[in-house]
Amino acid sequence: MTQQELARSAQYLVQHEYEHARVTRADGRQASLGEFYGDPAVALIDADEQWCAVAGEGLVLCRLGQLFGQCTTYFRQPGEVRWITHLRQTGPFALEWRDEDGVWHTLDFDFDTM
């Protein structure tokens, strides 16, 4: 089985093996980011290493740091699935994502409400 790297920072690594994505801390601890139909396409790790995002069939945001492994999903419910091809961080708790039609969208989130 081959693992593919999607994103790396000083303390974290986001990888996928086929359709399953995971984040690994420098100490070896891992958290699942879920299954993605057709493999995850892209990931990013927050510049302050507070969260990571992985996308393809929808989007999964996952806490890093003390609350490592707590995740929330977006655009993955039947009838609401979005196919995400690119991610970029735009603020401490904000990102932009591009869908298969090439359109960029904004997502601001608050971990206190997740």
Secondary structure, 3 states (H helix, E strand, C coil): CCCEEEEECCCEEEEEECCEEEEEECCCCEEEEEECCCCCCEEEECCCCCEEEEECECEEEEECHHHCCCEEEECCCCCCCCEEEEEEEEECCEEEEEECCCCEEEEECCHHHC
